[in-house]
Amino acid sequence: MFQYNQTMLTSLLIIYPIFSALCIVFIFYKLDKSKFAIHGVAPSYISSLALTFGLFASLTAGDVWKRIDQENAFITAEASSLRTILKISDYLFTNAEKSDEAREYVNDYIINEQRLLTATRNTGEIYTAPSQPLAKLSELYKSESFTNDLLIRETYLKTLIELRSARFQRLEAAKSHLSIYKLLGIAIFGTLTQIAIVLSHAGNFRAQFASVFLFSGAFVAIMGLLTIFESNKVFASLVSFSPLLDSFM
């Protein structure tokens, strides 16, 4: 996937709609004063372009929110797995101390994952280091005092696999980003809509200026919000960690 600098891209895409609006208004102002003046553009043309722009922007925004929803769903799956381990912890071992050890590792897992998410919120870096508490929970399965009950053994092993899978998918979702080509597509359709708006008010400079900058304000808001919500810091802040915390209550 094409990689880009988040801060630079956000700044560029926020500045671009205003810059393009100024250029388009200036060019058509000069054209109106020349023999190449354009008149009589059908309003339906403007509506179709604006609709295409809005549709493309909404679909792209949907991708961003889908990523956030996926991350929250994976955290909920992790919490469910941890809750299952806590529920069967009293039946896992013939030694009561080992059961307490399992609950301690669950607590350590929650603390560790919360620390990593907080670090992402502060620095913007995605931390994908292996989970030591998860490794320790896996090692407990090999303990000599682990129960011989086949149903509990199977449940515990299946829960560990689900926990590991949910954590892996959550971290992968956090590393994925919106394609630069989708953002460029919005920029292209936005620019075409700006041109159509100016053409619809051909010969009236004030109307051209007011209309195109009114649209450009929405254009800036869309581009800015999409790229801001794509940043790791903002994305992490929208991920709810409460399911994991609640699982230990």
C-alpha positions in Angstrom: 0.0 0.0 0.0 1.1 3.5 -0.8 2.6 5.1 2.4 2.2 8.8 3.2 3.1 11.3 5.8 -0.1 11.8 7.8 0.5 15.4 8.9 1.7 16.5 5.5 -1.3 14.9 3.7 -3.8 16.4 6.2 -2.4 19.9 5.7 -2.3 19.5 1.9 -5.9 18.2 1.6 -7.2 21.0 3.8 -5.4 23.7 1.8 -6.2 22.2 -1.6 -9.9 23.0 -1.9 -9.3 26.6 -1.1 -6.4 26.9 -3.5 -8.3 25.1 -6.3 -11.4 27.4 -5.7 -9.2 30.5 -6.0 -7.6 29.2 -9.2 -11.0 28.2 -10.8 -12.7 31.5 -9.9 -9.7 33.5 -11.3 -9.5 31.5 -14.5 -13.2 31.8 -15.3 -13.3 35.5 -14.3 -10.6 36.0 -17.0 -12.6 33.8 -19.5 -15.8 35.8 -18.9 -13.9 38.9 -20.0 -12.6 37.3 -23.1 -14.2 35.9 -26.3 -14.0 32.4 -24.7 -16.8 33.1 -22.2 -19.0 30.1 -21.4 -22.7 30.4 -20.8 -25.8 28.3 -20.4 -24.6 25.2 -18.4 -27.5 23.0 -17.4 -28.1 22.9 -13.6 -28.6 19.1 -13.9 -24.9 18.7 -14.7 -24.0 20.4 -11.4 -26.4 18.2 -9.5 -25.0 15.0 -10.9 -21.4 16.0 -10.1 -22.3 17.1 -6.6 -24.2 13.9 -6.0 -21.2 11.8 -7.3 -18.9 13.8 -5.0 -21.2 13.3 -2.0 -21.6 9.6 -2.7 -17.8 9.0 -3.1 -17.1 11.0 0.1 -19.8 9.1 2.1 -18.4 5.7 1.0 -14.9 6.7 1.9 -16.1 7.9 5.4 -17.8 4.6 5.7 -14.5 2.8 5.3 -13.0 4.9 8.1 -15.8 4.2 10.6 -15.9 0.5 9.6 -12.2 0.3 10.7 -13.1 1.8 14.0 -16.1 -0.5 14.5 -13.9 -3.5 13.6 -11.4 -2.5 16.3 -14.0 -2.2 18.9 -15.5 -5.6 17.9 -12.1 -7.3 18.3 -11.7 -5.7 21.8 -15.1 -7.0 22.7 -14.1 -10.5 21.5 -10.9 -10.3 23.6 -13.0 -9.3 26.6 -15.3 -12.3 26.0 -12.4 -14.7 25.9 -10.9 -13.2 29.1 -14.2 -13.4 30.8 -14.5 -17.1 29.9 -11.0 -17.8 31.4 -12.0 -16.1 34.6 -15.2 -18.1 34.9 -13.5 -21.5 34.5 -10.3 -20.5 36.4 -11.5 -22.3 39.6 -11.8 -25.5 37.6 -8.5 -25.4 35.7 -6.1 -26.7 38.2 -6.0 -29.1 41.1 -3.8 -26.5 42.8 -5.7 -23.4 43.9 -2.6 -21.2 43.7 -2.5 -21.9 39.9 -6.1 -20.7 39.6 -5.1 -17.4 41.3 -2.1 -17.3 38.9 -4.4 -17.5 35.9 -6.6 -14.6 37.2 -3.4 -12.6 37.7 -2.3 -13.2 34.2 -5.7 -12.0 32.9 -5.3 -8.8 34.9 -1.8 -8.4 33.6 -3.1 -8.8 30.0 -5.6 -6.1 30.5 -3.1 -3.7 32.0 -0.5 -4.4 29.2 -3.0 -3.8 26.4 -4.3 -0.6 28.0 -0.8 0.6 28.3 -0.1 0.0 24.6 -3.3 1.7 23.5 -2.5 4.7 25.7 0.9 4.9 24.2 -0.6 4.9 20.7 -2.9 7.7 21.7 0.1 9.7 23.0 2.6 9.0 20.2 0.7 7.8 17.2 2.8 4.7 16.9 1.2 1.3 16.7 2.7 -1.1 19.2 2.5 -4.8 18.2 4.9 -6.4 20.7 3.9 -10.0 21.7 1.8 -10.2 24.8 3.8 -11.7 27.7 0.7 -12.3 29.8 -0.9 -14.2 26.9 2.2 -16.3 26.6 2.0 -17.1 30.3 -1.7 -18.1 30.0 -0.7 -20.5 27.2 2.1 -22.0 29.3 -0.4 -22.8 32.1 -2.0 -25.3 29.8 1.2 -27.4 30.0 1.2 -27.3 33.8 1.2 -30.7 35.6 -1.6 -29.5 37.9 -3.9 -28.6 34.9 -7.2 -30.4 35.1 -7.8 -33.7 33.2 -11.4 -32.8 32.5 -11.5 -32.9 28.7 -14.3 -30.4 28.3 -12.6 -27.8 30.4 -9.2 -28.4 28.7 -10.9 -28.0 25.3 -12.7 -24.9 26.4 -9.6 -23.3 27.7 -7.5 -24.1 24.6 -10.3 -22.9 22.3 -10.6 -19.6 24.3 -6.8 -19.0 24.2 -6.9 -19.4 20.4 -9.8 -17.0 20.1 -8.1 -14.5 22.4 -4.9 -14.6 20.3 -6.8 -14.3 17.1 -8.9 -11.3 18.3 -5.7 -9.5 19.5 -3.9 -10.1 16.2 -6.9 -8.9 14.1 -7.2 -5.8 16.3 -3.6 -4.9 15.8 -3.8 -5.5 12.1 -6.9 -3.3 11.8 -5.0 -0.5 13.7 -2.2 -0.7 11.1 -4.4 -0.5 8.1 -5.1 2.9 6.5 -7.4 4.5 4.0 -6.1 4.2 0.4 -4.5 7.5 -0.9 -6.3 6.8 -4.2 -9.7 7.2 -2.5 -8.7 10.6 -1.1 -7.5 11.6 -4.5 -10.8 10.5 -6.0 -12.7 12.8 -3.6 -10.3 15.6 -4.5 -10.9 15.1 -8.2 -14.7 15.0 -7.9 -14.6 18.0 -5.6 -12.7 20.0 -8.1 -15.1 19.1 -10.9 -18.0 20.2 -8.7 -16.2 23.5 -8.1 -15.9 24.0 -11.8 -19.5 23.1 -12.4 -20.7 25.6 -9.7 -18.6 28.4 -11.3 -20.0 27.6 -14.8 -23.6 27.7 -13.5 -23.0 31.3 -12.5 -21.2 32.4 -15.6 -21.0 36.1 -16.0 -21.8 36.8 -12.3 -18.5 37.1 -10.4 -20.0 37.6 -7.0 -22.3 34.6 -7.3 -19.4 32.5 -8.6 -17.2 33.5 -5.7 -19.8 33.0 -3.0 -21.1 29.7 -4.3 -17.8 28.0 -4.9 -16.4 29.1 -1.5 -19.5 27.9 0.2 -19.0 24.5 -1.4 -15.3 24.6 -0.7 -16.0 25.0 3.0 -17.8 21.6 3.0 -15.0 20.3 0.8 -12.4 21.3 3.3 -14.4 19.8 6.2 -14.8 16.5 4.5 -11.1 16.2 3.5 -9.9 17.4 6.9 -12.1 15.1 8.9 -11.3 12.0 6.8 -7.5 12.4 7.2 -7.8 13.5 10.9 -9.8 10.4 11.8 -7.3 8.3 9.9 -4.4 9.4 12.2 -3.3 6.7 14.7 -3.7 9.1 17.7 -7.3 10.0 16.9 -8.2 6.5 15.8 -6.9 5.0 19.1 -8.9 7.6 21.1 -12.1 6.4 19.4 -11.4 2.8 20.4 -13.3 1.9 23.6 -11.2 -0.1 26.0 -14.0 -0.5 28.5 -15.0 -4.0 27.5 -11.6 -5.3 28.6 -11.8 -3.4 31.9 -15.3 -4.7 32.5 -14.3 -8.3 31.9 -12.3 -8.3 35.1 -15.0 -6.8 37.2 
